[in-house]
Amino acid sequence: MEVKVHLDFEDKVPESDETNNEYTKEVSVKTALVEQPDLVIDSLTWAPEKPEPDETVTFTVTVKNTGTAESEENVLEYEIEGANEGNLAVPALSAGETFGGTFSWVAGEEGKIEVRAVVDTGNEVLENSETNNEITKTVTVAKETVVTSSGGGGGSSSSSSSSSSGGSKEPARNVEVKELSTRHIINGYHVRYEFPENVTCVTIIEFDPRRTFKKTTTIVEILKEKSVFASKLPPGRIYKNLNIWVGDKGAGLPDFLDNAYIEFRVEKSWIEKNGINESLITLLRYDKKWNPLETEKMGENEQYIYFKAKTPGFSPFAITEYTGEEEETIEDPEGELKGVPSSLGGLGEDGVVNGSAEIEENAEEKKPVGMKKVLVAISLPIFMILVQFLVLKKRD
């Protein structure tokens, strides 16, 4: 910008020199920078690196605020082969802060698959740049490998799968966020699943297995509404609805584990905002009805209160302020629970959720048959004695 100063611009003052009455100076003006956030996808990784068909792939995505101001809460969406597969809730991030989340996908046929993740999809966050909010990666699905072993001289071979990847039939539209953790489950060895990404309210799952399942993935799903496998809402004021699935071979069933515990956390802000009685916070498990689990407080920090609950198995759960309301058992006449993963009930072809009820009914039906056998066993000797008596009497 040019600034000019002029004296005696009307030449009213007689001077010896009328040409030196002005001075010009260039002034540089800098525009003040407005502090704004700038969200970028810092990384997108997956494991296993080269999945095989029907193998569960766990993606880990990291969002970073590279701007100079705090960002608002927003949503990250992920697409696989152009189809929207779900989304993750991204919290508010201060300048320089990062957020990590996970999502899963079951690999299809072999080939190259394009995976795309986009943060702030609706451009609701005012940023320094709106062109760096996404990342695209290519995942290679490898040919399925079969491990074979030959018998000594017998010429026989067998194939075996040592992985139980886990799975859920909860509709993706009802899943707010999920996190996966994989461990080897071996009979006689304590199992502890940890969830270091902290994208759900569950922090630890542990139990003592009664059977060996080898490599098994546990999935924690935070739901937007109640689980589709529950016939009604849980009692009390609800903090979170969630599913926990341990593999897909029955590793999470009550028959195959002991001493199972779930550790979880509840935000203090929710407790204070809703006037919740902290001592009534309870983990409920759904098995034909909502059953309260023994829940105890473990500790707290500035943001969360931590709890631990003992559970007989893994299935749909809910964290609520439980006041002791009783609930009738739902017999599921319409078959709403069909299709539930085996970690809830081990479904058979007839859709029975818990086979113990069926066994008891069969036992009742067999009781009259057993009584008949007893009567026959008693009556036969008496009949033989009577016949012998009549024969001897006739001879006399």
C-alpha distance (Angstrom), angle and dihedral (degrees) to the residues before:
residue distance angle dihedral
M1 . . .
E2 3.82 . .
V3 3.83 120.7 .
K4 3.86 119.0 -167.7
V5 3.85 128.4 -170.0
H6 3.88 117.6 -163.9
L7 3.83 126.0 -172.9
D8 3.80 124.7 -160.5
F9 3.80 88.5 3.1
E10 3.87 89.3 173.2
D11 3.84 92.5 51.1
K12 3.79 93.2 -127.3
V13 3.82 93.1 142.7
P14 3.82 114.4 74.5
E15 3.84 106.3 -127.8
S16 3.75 136.9 175.9
D17 3.82 88.4 -126.9
E18 3.81 123.2 27.0
T19 3.82 94.6 179.1
N20 3.77 100.7 73.9
N21 3.83 99.8 59.9
E22 3.81 97.5 105.5
Y23 3.80 139.9 62.9
T24 3.82 128.7 -165.4
K25 3.83 127.2 -161.2
E26 3.85 132.4 -179.8
V27 3.82 112.5 -134.8
S28 3.82 120.9 -163.2
V29 3.83 114.3 -141.3
K30 3.82 119.2 -161.4
T31 3.82 121.6 -156.5
A32 3.81 113.2 -124.4
L33 3.84 111.9 -117.8
V34 3.83 117.1 -122.9
E35 3.79 113.1 -136.9
Q36 3.81 110.0 -122.5
P37 3.80 136.9 159.7
D38 3.80 122.1 -110.5
L39 3.81 118.0 -159.4
V40 3.80 119.2 -158.0
I41 3.82 134.4 171.0
D42 3.79 98.4 -113.3
S43 3.82 95.5 -172.3
L44 3.81 144.6 -11.5
T45 3.81 117.4 -161.7
W46 3.79 134.7 163.4
A47 3.79 142.0 -162.8
P48 2.93 133.5 -111.5
E49 3.79 90.7 35.6
K50 3.82 92.9 -146.0
P51 3.80 107.2 26.7
E52 3.78 123.5 -165.2
P53 3.83 125.6 -134.1
D54 3.84 113.1 -69.7
E55 3.82 91.0 13.3
T56 3.81 118.4 130.7
V57 3.80 113.1 -117.0
T58 3.81 119.9 -157.0
F59 3.80 115.7 -152.3
T60 3.80 122.4 -160.4
V61 3.80 116.9 -161.3
T62 3.81 126.3 -172.7
V63 3.81 123.9 -157.7
K64 3.82 119.8 -164.2
N65 3.80 131.3 -169.5
T66 3.82 102.7 -138.9
G67 3.81 92.6 172.7
T68 3.78 131.1 94.8
A69 3.82 100.0 -110.8
E70 3.80 137.1 52.7
S71 3.81 117.3 -86.1
E72 3.79 125.2 -136.6
E73 3.81 125.1 -118.0
N74 3.80 111.6 -78.9
V75 3.79 143.6 157.7
L76 3.80 133.0 -96.8
E77 3.80 115.7 -153.1
Y78 3.78 125.3 -163.2
E79 3.79 128.6 -157.2
I80 3.79 130.8 -166.0
E81 3.79 117.0 -160.8
G82 3.80 89.7 -13.3
A83 3.82 94.8 -55.1
N84 3.79 120.0 116.3
E85 3.82 106.1 -119.2
G86 3.80 100.2 177.7
N87 3.78 145.4 -67.2
L88 3.79 144.1 -104.8
A89 3.79 127.1 -139.3
V90 3.81 110.6 -121.0
P91 3.82 114.8 -156.3
A92 3.78 125.7 -141.2
L93 3.81 109.5 -72.8
S94 3.78 126.6 -155.6
A95 3.82 119.3 -139.2
G96 3.81 109.4 -65.0
E97 3.82 94.0 9.1
T98 3.83 122.7 130.8
F99 3.80 134.6 -152.2
G100 3.80 126.4 -156.9
G101 3.80 126.4 -158.9
T102 3.80 137.2 168.6
F103 3.78 136.4 -146.1
S104 3.79 133.4 174.9
W105 3.78 138.5 -137.3
V106 3.80 133.4 -177.6
A107 3.80 110.5 -127.2
G108 3.78 117.5 -121.3
E109 3.78 128.1 -162.7
E110 3.80 121.0 -17.2
G111 3.79 117.4 -83.2
K112 3.79 141.1 78.4
I113 3.81 117.3 -46.4
E114 3.81 124.7 -165.4
V115 3.81 116.2 -138.3
R116 3.82 120.3 -169.5
A117 3.81 128.6 -172.5
V118 3.82 122.9 -169.5
V119 3.81 126.6 -173.8
D120 3.83 123.3 -156.9
T121 3.81 90.4 14.3
G122 3.79 93.5 178.7
N123 3.84 94.0 48.5
E124 3.79 88.5 -123.0
V125 3.81 92.4 143.9
L126 3.82 113.6 75.4
E127 3.84 103.6 -133.0
N128 3.77 141.9 177.5
S129 3.81 87.6 -114.9
E130 3.80 130.2 17.0
T131 3.81 94.1 -172.0
N132 3.82 100.6 72.7
N133 3.81 101.1 59.3
E134 3.79 99.5 106.6
I135 3.79 144.4 57.1
T136 3.81 132.2 -165.4
K137 3.80 125.4 -158.3
T138 3.81 133.9 178.5
V139 3.81 119.0 -131.3
T140 3.79 119.3 -161.6
V141 3.80 115.3 -144.5
A142 3.81 105.5 -153.3
K143 3.77 129.2 -150.0
E144 3.79 114.0 -81.7
T145 3.79 112.5 -100.8
V146 3.80 123.3 -147.6
V147 3.78 119.8 -155.6
T148 3.80 111.5 -143.7
S149 3.77 132.1 -176.3
S150 3.80 125.8 -165.3
G151 3.76 123.5 -138.4
G152 3.80 119.1 -121.9
G153 3.81 103.0 -87.5
G154 3.79 93.4 -31.9
G155 3.78 94.8 99.1
S156 3.80 91.6 -138.6
S157 3.79 123.9 133.3
S158 3.76 135.5 -168.7
S159 3.78 135.4 -165.8
S160 3.79 124.7 -145.1
S161 3.79 137.4 -172.7
S162 3.79 116.2 -147.8
S163 3.78 97.9 -176.3
S164 3.78 130.1 87.7
S165 3.80 103.1 -173.1
G166 3.75 100.1 -175.2
G167 3.76 127.2 -131.8
S168 3.77 145.1 -160.5
K169 3.78 133.9 -147.9
E170 3.80 92.7 -162.2
P171 3.85 106.2 126.5
A172 3.81 110.8 -103.2
R173 3.80 90.3 -129.5
N174 3.82 88.9 65.4
V175 3.83 95.6 49.4
E176 3.79 114.2 93.2
V177 3.81 96.8 -179.5
K178 3.80 138.2 -21.3
E179 3.78 138.9 -165.2
L180 3.80 129.3 -162.2
S181 3.78 133.1 -154.1
T182 3.81 128.0 -176.7
R183 3.81 128.5 -152.8
H184 3.79 138.5 157.7
I185 3.82 111.7 -104.5
I186 3.81 111.7 -150.5
N187 3.78 125.0 172.5
G188 3.80 111.2 -105.4
Y189 3.82 96.2 19.6
H190 3.80 122.1 101.1
V191 3.84 113.1 -117.7
R192 3.80 122.8 -147.3
Y193 3.81 122.5 -176.7
E194 3.81 116.8 -164.0
F195 3.81 126.8 -168.7
P196 3.82 106.6 -154.4
E197 3.81 96.4 172.4
N198 3.84 89.0 70.9
V199 3.80 93.0 -150.5
T200 3.83 92.6 135.0
C201 3.80 134.0 43.3
V202 3.84 91.8 -109.7
T203 3.80 114.4 92.5
I204 3.82 105.6 170.3
I205 3.83 138.1 14.4
E206 3.80 119.7 -173.2
F207 3.81 139.4 166.3
D208 3.80 145.4 149.4
P209 3.83 110.3 -105.5
R210 3.80 122.0 -141.0
R211 3.80 92.7 -162.0
T212 3.80 137.3 38.0
F213 3.81 115.8 -109.4
K214 3.83 97.9 159.7
K215 3.83 114.7 -155.9
T216 3.81 107.6 20.8
T217 3.80 131.4 169.5
T218 3.79 121.4 -145.3
I219 3.81 118.4 -155.5
V220 3.80 125.1 -158.0
E221 3.81 113.1 -164.9
I222 3.80 123.0 -170.1
L223 3.80 107.4 -153.6
K224 3.79 132.9 -147.0
E225 3.82 91.5 -144.8
K226 3.81 133.9 5.8
S227 3.79 117.1 -55.0
V228 3.81 116.1 -86.4
F229 3.82 86.4 -127.1
A230 3.82 91.9 63.6
S231 3.80 116.4 80.3
K232 3.81 94.9 -151.2
L233 3.79 142.4 13.0
P234 3.82 117.8 -81.6
P235 3.81 116.8 -103.9
G236 3.80 120.7 -100.7
R237 3.78 133.1 27.8
I238 3.81 106.3 -39.0
Y239 3.80 124.4 -131.3
K240 3.81 98.4 173.2
N241 3.81 139.5 -7.4
L242 3.80 112.0 -150.2
N243 3.80 146.3 165.1
I244 3.79 126.2 -141.5
W245 3.81 116.9 -165.3
V246 3.81 121.0 -176.9
G247 3.81 107.4 -160.7
D248 3.78 123.8 -54.8
K249 3.81 99.8 -96.3
G250 3.80 99.0 75.1
A251 3.81 98.8 -89.6
G252 3.82 90.0 136.9
L253 3.82 95.7 53.3
P254 3.82 119.5 113.3
D255 3.83 90.2 -121.5
F256 3.80 91.8 62.3
L257 3.81 104.1 45.3
D258 3.80 145.4 46.1
N259 3.81 135.3 -163.4
A260 3.80 95.0 21.5
Y261 3.80 117.0 178.4
I262 3.80 135.0 179.0
E263 3.79 121.2 -157.4
F264 3.80 116.8 -160.3
R265 3.79 142.0 162.3
V266 3.81 135.0 -133.0
E267 3.80 124.8 -156.0
K268 3.79 114.6 -113.5
S269 3.79 89.1 -143.9
W270 3.83 90.0 63.9
I271 3.80 91.3 48.6
E272 3.81 93.3 49.5
K273 3.80 96.2 41.4
N274 3.81 93.8 52.0
G275 3.80 98.7 35.3
I276 3.82 92.1 -118.9
N277 3.79 120.9 -176.9
E278 3.79 100.7 -124.0
S279 3.81 92.9 -153.3
L280 3.84 90.9 59.9
I281 3.80 96.6 55.8
T282 3.82 104.8 121.9
L283 3.78 139.0 172.0
L284 3.83 110.8 -127.7
R285 3.82 124.0 -160.8
Y286 3.79 123.9 -154.8
D287 3.82 118.7 -134.6
K288 3.84 107.9 145.3
K289 3.80 85.6 -40.7
W290 3.82 138.3 17.9
N291 3.79 109.8 -81.6
P292 3.83 121.2 -169.2
L293 3.80 114.2 -129.2
E294 3.79 126.8 -146.3
T295 3.82 101.9 -92.3
E296 3.79 128.8 -176.1
K297 3.79 134.6 -178.8
M298 3.82 114.2 -110.8
G299 3.81 102.7 -178.6
E300 3.78 145.4 -62.0
N301 3.79 146.0 -129.5
E302 3.79 133.7 -167.0
Q303 3.82 93.4 -71.3
Y304 3.82 108.7 26.3
I305 3.79 144.7 34.0
Y306 3.80 113.2 -143.7
F307 3.82 124.6 -142.3
K308 3.81 138.6 -178.0
A309 3.82 126.3 -152.6
K310 3.78 132.6 -174.0
T311 3.82 115.1 -133.0
P312 3.83 133.7 -174.2
G313 3.83 91.5 -144.4
F314 3.78 145.9 -22.8
S315 3.82 126.4 -84.4
P316 3.85 136.1 106.2
F317 3.81 113.5 -16.6
A318 3.80 138.5 -179.4
I319 3.81 133.1 -160.2
T320 3.80 109.8 -143.5
E321 3.77 145.3 151.7
Y322 3.80 92.7 -99.6
T323 3.80 115.3 -159.4
G324 3.81 97.6 -178.4
E325 3.79 99.4 -91.1
E326 3.80 112.2 168.0
E327 3.77 120.0 -134.2
E328 3.80 131.6 -160.5
T329 3.79 118.6 -119.1
I330 3.80 112.5 -103.2
E331 3.78 113.1 -135.7
D332 3.82 92.1 -163.0
P333 3.85 97.2 -131.4
E334 3.81 92.8 175.6
G335 3.80 94.1 51.5
E336 3.81 94.6 -114.9
L337 3.80 91.1 155.2
K338 3.79 96.2 57.2
G339 3.76 112.6 121.0
V340 3.79 95.7 30.7
P341 3.82 112.2 148.6
S342 3.78 116.9 -99.6
S343 3.79 92.8 -106.7
L344 3.82 87.3 74.1
G345 3.77 103.0 46.5
G346 3.78 119.3 -25.6
L347 3.80 97.8 -111.6
G348 3.76 119.8 -144.4
E349 3.79 126.3 -157.9
D350 3.79 90.3 -83.8
G351 3.80 92.3 56.7
V352 3.81 95.8 -114.6
V353 3.79 108.1 164.5
N354 3.79 98.3 -161.4
G355 3.79 116.7 21.3
S356 3.82 94.0 -159.5
A357 3.81 91.5 81.9
E358 3.78 90.7 53.6
I359 3.81 91.4 49.8
E360 3.81 91.8 51.9
E361 3.81 92.0 51.4
N362 3.81 91.0 51.4
A363 3.78 89.5 48.7
E364 3.82 90.6 54.4
E365 3.80 91.1 50.4
K366 3.82 91.2 52.4
K367 3.82 95.5 51.5
P368 3.88 95.6 83.6
V369 3.83 89.8 51.6
G370 3.79 90.4 54.5
M371 3.85 90.9 50.7
K372 3.80 90.5 53.1
K373 3.80 89.9 54.5
V374 3.81 90.1 53.1
L375 3.81 92.8 49.8
V376 3.80 91.7 49.1
A377 3.81 91.0 49.0
I378 3.84 90.8 53.5
S379 3.80 98.3 40.2
L380 3.83 97.8 48.8
P381 3.85 97.4 65.1
I382 3.82 90.5 44.9
F383 3.81 90.3 51.6
M384 3.83 92.1 49.7
I385 3.80 92.0 49.9
L386 3.80 90.3 50.1
V387 3.82 92.0 51.1
Q388 3.81 92.2 50.1
F389 3.81 90.4 49.4
L390 3.82 92.1 52.8
V391 3.83 92.0 47.9
L392 3.83 92.7 51.2
K393 3.80 91.6 46.2
K394 3.82 91.2 51.9
R395 3.86 91.1 52.7
D396 3.80 90.7 53.0
